[in-house]
C-alpha cells in the first residue's frame, strides 16, 4: 500500500519546518502532539501544498500559540 499524498506532504512539511526552526523532526512532532495540532496540520494539506511553505510555518506557529498544551 502506498502512502497518501497528504501523508507524504505532511512528512515533507514536518521535515522542512524542523529544518527551518533548527530542530529535529522528532522534537517538532512531539511538540505538535503535545499541543494537539497534528490533525489540524494534516488536514490543512489542501491549503499548505499550494502556498509558500513560509506561510504554512507562520500558520503552524499561530496554531501552537493558540493551542498551548
C-alpha angles and dihedrals in degrees: 000000000000121000115252122257087246092056093046091051092045091056091045091050091047092052093045093047091049091050090047090053094042092242138121115263090234090058092048092050090049090052092048090051093048090053093044095236103119094098092044092053092045092051092051090072094111089060105031097051093058100045136065109286091232088066088055090048091053091048092049090050089052091049091051091050093049095044103050109181 
